[in-house]
Amino acid sequence: MSIPVLKFDAVIVGAGGAGLRSAIQLSEAGLKTAVLSKVFPTRSHTVAAQGGVAASLGNSEEDHWHWHMYDTVKGSDWLGDQDAIEFMVRKANECVVELEHYGMPFDRTDNGKIYQRPFGGHMSNFGEKPVRRSCAAADRTGHAMLHAMYQRNVKANTQFFVEWMALDLIRDSEGHVVGVTAMEMETGQVVIFHTRATIFATGGAGRIFYSSTNAFINTGDGLGMAARAGIPLEDMEFWQFHPTGVAGAGVLITEGVRGEGGILRNSSKERFMERYAPNAKDLASRDVVSRAMTTEINEGRGCGVNKDYVLLDITHLDPNTIMKRLPGIREIGLQFAGVDCIKEPLPVVPTCHYQMGGIPTHYSGRVVVPQNGDYNTIVPGFYAAGECACASVHGANRLGTNSLLDLLVFGKSAGDSAVEDLKAGKAHRELPADAAEKSLSRIAALDNRKGGANVHETRLAMQRTMQNHAGVFRFGDMLKSGVDKILEVEKAARQLEIKDKSMAWNTARTEALEMENLIEVAKATMLSAEARKESRGAHVRDDAPDTPEFPNGRNDKEWLKHTLFNPVDNSITYKPVNMQPLTVEPIALKTRSY
Amino acid sequence: MERKDYERLRWRCIRRALLELDITLTRFLERGFEQLSEEEKQVFVELADMEDHELWYWLSGKTECDDPRYAPIVAAIRKS
């Protein structure tokens, strides 16, 4: 079959913050640049980011990038690479100012500077006291950012392919990336994008969990494509969870609800936090609360038919207080739990929010893999940025407002690296004869299979397995059985069947193709989590508790290393954490406590 | 509505920027959409093309939808 070939200097997969930022670099350098997106760019999930973007501008009080670096290393529980972290925090001011020049309407101080507010974990003077470092545009920072960058791209003649889904990475016999295959949803036509640079900016894969704050679009397409092309995935056991999402929906319930007096209860209406945190009770830190909730559910004291959630009770509060201090909470309860929280408690569960791991990259945005004893061998022609990539700056846990910074800095960096590599004069390499074969046979299998697995049921089985066996608080035996279960789900995910065989606008086919990406991420997560026998950052195991020898369960002697999950044979290798910053002394290992 | 148009609309409902809209619009497609007249369905298509925040403010009641063209559909979605 002859497949149309579109030739570009660069293709960027994903039109969220990281994708749009890298596209600006390429298009403004005069390179012919395509951006592929499953949805209209300003409908990417970056739109949901509210908190702001961290930069040590020092507009409201004294601040320094070195303090920001310290906070980020500490937040990462020392798993972040210190060269990448120094690179990111030092680029922050420049990236924020550029964004302002693109027209981003940042909140301002009376004297016209960018207004900055405090945010959890961001401190002055190496952890001394909170500092105002977050730059925001009201509660719509991500939205404003995307609009500013989209306009800039339109001006720079970036070519957008909207409602297109990338299918597979194309690598030649020497391993160079020479483009992607993609499907136009409107026609079902598969096309080859033949390029000199391919940048993945496809976001996270939070939909692998049953309860996730992520929009449905976060199906880890870039990670699935990378995995199918033999690229290992880094640190996939690290996922950030939020203690209170609406059970069954994932919609976030602000921590302000507990701040205003909300009480967590189990199936016998007991205020269980009194047992776990006698002083702070329901106001204990995120991880303590999440861990207690999980323990209650695991020990059979959850609520509902499946005993799989707990209750957040505010029925004792004055309804006027609820309406005044917690606007929107009643509506969220009504819309997503069918519960009026003034009269009944809300069903809640720890909910996945952010993926720290991803496609392994250097801070230049170039994708790196282990080869012949070198952990950081560049995959020529391949770059990644944003949540789908692992530079690694977030390590084992991410600080709030560092995600928008990540996508700006590394989006730009990946773009710059691609421009540099392309200006070095490399021509288009020849496409392999079977460039589209993998994608076409995946689609043909979906179209022809009879008696296969149902997409919706398979996705649900995966999500429940991940939630129950590799959630916010992990147990050795549950992880072990989780490995068996997810490998079973994988078998089903390799045998999906769809009823609709239409070419044009076949959303069932698109969802099946997304499912094939999700399962790669789920498998990498479960197996990586089972293998890491310590607690660190967001990966907390019951069998790696807080002891004098291993504070917080962290074991630096054996586990201060990055996981690399090899999807080809499900094997795991490790690579050292880079503890050497670019210009300053390393931030020495220390117990992470706030 | 033709299959192709419905499927395009479906995609634009199940792949939003905000999870709240994914859930709300998917639910309405499953529970309320078929009961709409052809003309109302076209109004829903226009709603689904709105920016996520503006649409969510209407659907969550944070701001009132005062446009008579959209208000009945917004109310129907809120009830679904």
Chai-1 contact restraints between the chains, C-beta under 6 A:
chainA,res_idxA,chainB,res_idxB,connection_type,confidence,min_distance_angstrom,max_distance_angstrom,comment,restraint_id
A,V39,B,R15,contact,1.0,0.0,6.0,A-B,restraint_1
A,R43,B,A17,contact,1.0,0.0,6.0,A-B,restraint_2
A,H45,B,A17,contact,1.0,0.0,6.0,A-B,restraint_3
A,V47,B,A17,contact,1.0,0.0,6.0,A-B,restraint_4
A,V47,B,D52,contact,1.0,0.0,6.0,A-B,restraint_5
A,A48,B,A17,contact,1.0,0.0,6.0,A-B,restraint_6
A,A48,B,L18,contact,1.0,0.0,6.0,A-B,restraint_7
A,A215,B,R16,contact,1.0,0.0,6.0,A-B,restraint_8
A,A215,B,L19,contact,1.0,0.0,6.0,A-B,restraint_9
A,A215,B,D22,contact,1.0,0.0,6.0,A-B,restraint_10
A,F216,B,I14,contact,1.0,0.0,6.0,A-B,restraint_11
A,F216,B,R15,contact,1.0,0.0,6.0,A-B,restraint_12
A,F216,B,D22,contact,1.0,0.0,6.0,A-B,restraint_13
A,I217,B,R15,contact,1.0,0.0,6.0,A-B,restraint_14
A,A249,B,I23,contact,1.0,0.0,6.0,A-B,restraint_15
A,V251,B,E20,contact,1.0,0.0,6.0,A-B,restraint_16
A,E331,B,S60,contact,1.0,0.0,6.0,A-B,restraint_17
A,E331,B,G61,contact,1.0,0.0,6.0,A-B,restraint_18
A,A504,B,K4,contact,1.0,0.0,6.0,A-B,restraint_19
A,W505,B,K4,contact,1.0,0.0,6.0,A-B,restraint_20
A,W505,B,E7,contact,1.0,0.0,6.0,A-B,restraint_21
A,W505,B,R8,contact,1.0,0.0,6.0,A-B,restraint_22
A,T507,B,E7,contact,1.0,0.0,6.0,A-B,restraint_23
A,T507,B,R10,contact,1.0,0.0,6.0,A-B,restraint_24
A,T507,B,W11,contact,1.0,0.0,6.0,A-B,restraint_25
